[in-house]
């Protein structure tokens, strides 16, 4: 762990850093801070597609049976289907 990550707490591990900040407030160290600038990319990495309400409800039930989120199950199914279509397209072309 680099010194710069622990300059205020003086901690030597992430656990110690957490314990320090559980018991201290940044107001006590405000004079030790400096302004920071950074860029934030707010574009979503998700694309949304409409789905029929009854189909969405069935997906939720199926996901619950599988023990995963509906989003995870849907992504897995779509990956499998797209891979199959692309595979058969390569064989045919």
C-alpha positions, -999 to +999 in steps of 0.1 A: +000+000+000+014+034-009+020+061+016-003+085-002-033+064+005-028+066+043-014+101+047-041+113+070-049+081+090-014+069+092-028+034+088-008+005+073-037-016+059-072-011+044-087-025+076-069+001+097-080+029+073-116+018+076-114+017+114-098+052+114-126+067+093-153+049+113-142+070+143-130+103+126-146+130+105-130+147+075-138+181+092-110+173+116-086+171+087-100+196+062-068+217+061-049+186+050-069+181+019-065+197-016-088+202-045-091+174-070-103+175-106-115+145-126-138+136-155-169+115-150-185+096-179-222+095-171-232+075-202-249+043-193-235+010-204-270-004-206-293-003-235-330-008-228-355-026-250-393-028-244-407-061-233-443-072-229-455-070-193-466-106-192-433-118-206-414-096-181-434-112-152-426-147-166-390-138-168-390-127-131-405-160-121-380-180-142-351-160-128-363-167-092-365-204-100-329-202-114-317-181-084-305-152-105-317-117-113-340-113-143-313-091-159-287-119-156-311-146-169-321-124-198-285-116-207-276-153-206-305-163-228-298-136-253-261-145-254-269-181-261-294-173-288-272-147-306-242-170-305-264-198-321-276-175-348-241-162-356-227-197-356-253-210-380-248-179-402-211-187-404-218-223-414-242-212-441-221-184-455 
